[in-house]
Amino acid sequence: MTSTTPSEPGTEDGRRPGALGRVLRWPLLVLLVVLCLVLVVTVAYPRARGYVPLTILSGSMEPTYPAGSQVFVEPVETVEEAEEKIGVGTTITFMPYPDDPTLVTHRVVEVSYGTDGKPRYTTQGDANETPDETEIGQQQARGVVRYHVPWIGHVASSMDAERKGLLATGLAVALFAYALWNLGSAARDRRRHQAVSDDAD
């Protein structure tokens, strides 16, 4: 009787099927997880905390906030909130001129008080050699920068809330499909292994 040695589960020459799938499995998982984390920190968490996302357009705050970064700003609406949350070293977003909606994000380098007892802030960009020319009143301050995400500001600015929601849904579906694919692959491997074991017996 001729003696044979059973091959590994898979094809007759012992090669396991789905090698490409196994090679791509971890990179795909890492990519999906990274994308989900980006959506969490740029969409879900800010929405839950009431933070406002804004894109840094210039290099005045480099290297802390490079151009193209997205900063997340906690709104400051009252004098009490301003006194509690804004101090020397705090990065704030503000309107330099009351009648101009343009927003600037700079760091507070000095806090003073006017004759009305309200705080006033001297600001300066991290990359600038001198402070900004005018002080900022509390009513011009829009909020405090809590954190930022590099590089994605321009991409995020080009997407409205609906598109971000669709992207989040798509990633959730992709992760679910990936999990099902992994479960199916594991089940097929177990069946092949069991078939080979039965043939060996």
Stockholm file with secondary structure:
# STOCKHOLM 1.0

chainA/1-201         MTSTTPSEPGTEDGRRPGALGRVLRWPLLVLLVVLCLVLVVTVAYPRARGYVPLTILSGSMEPTYPAGSQVFVEPVETVEEAEEKIGVGTTITFMPYPDDPTLVTHRVVEVSYGTDGKPRYTTQGDANETPDETEIGQQQARGVVRYHVPWIGHVASSMDAERKGLLATGLAVALFAYALWNLGSAARDRRRHQAVSDDAD
#=GR chainA/1-201 SS CCCCCCCCSSSTTSCCSCHHHHHHHHHHHHHHHHHHHHHIIIIIHHHHHTCEEEECCSSTTTTTSCTTCEEEEEECCSHHHHHHHCCTTCEEEECSSTTCCCCEEEEEEEEEECTTSCEEEEEECTTCSSCCSSCEEGGGEEEEEEEEESSCHHHHHTSCHHHHHHHHHHHHHHHHHHHHHHHHHHHHHHHHHHHHHHHHC
#=GC SS_cons         CCCCCCCCSSSTTSCCSCHHHHHHHHHHHHHHHHHHHHHIIIIIHHHHHTCEEEECCSSTTTTTSCTTCEEEEEECCSHHHHHHHCCTTCEEEECSSTTCCCCEEEEEEEEEECTTSCEEEEEECTTCSSCCSSCEEGGGEEEEEEEEESSCHHHHHTSCHHHHHHHHHHHHHHHHHHHHHHHHHHHHHHHHHHHHHHHHC
//
